[in-house]
Amino acid sequence: YELEVVEGARVTNASLAELPLAGRCLIGAIERDGFVRVPQADDRLKAGDVVVALIDPSNTEDSLALFNQ
């Protein structure tokens, strides 16, 4: 999935390592300010970021909900 992080999304509240995504969703890339990079566990997502997320099909709905307000 290619997802834009919106203002107030729950994924902005913690570092990637602290989010409840383990085993269900892997953030493979972050585009911010025109640059694309592979994130690290201590990165935090910000509103306006565009991410490439690899999501387990059995948990798509729960994982995508974290990107909503």
RAKA-V820235 format. One line per field, one symbol per residue. ss: DSSP state (A for helix, B for strand, O for the rest). A space follows every 10 residues. Layout:
ss = ???
This chain:
ss = OBBBOOOOOA AAOOBAAAOO OOOOBBBBBB BBOOBBBOOO OOOBOOOOOB BBBBBOAAAA AAAAAOOOO
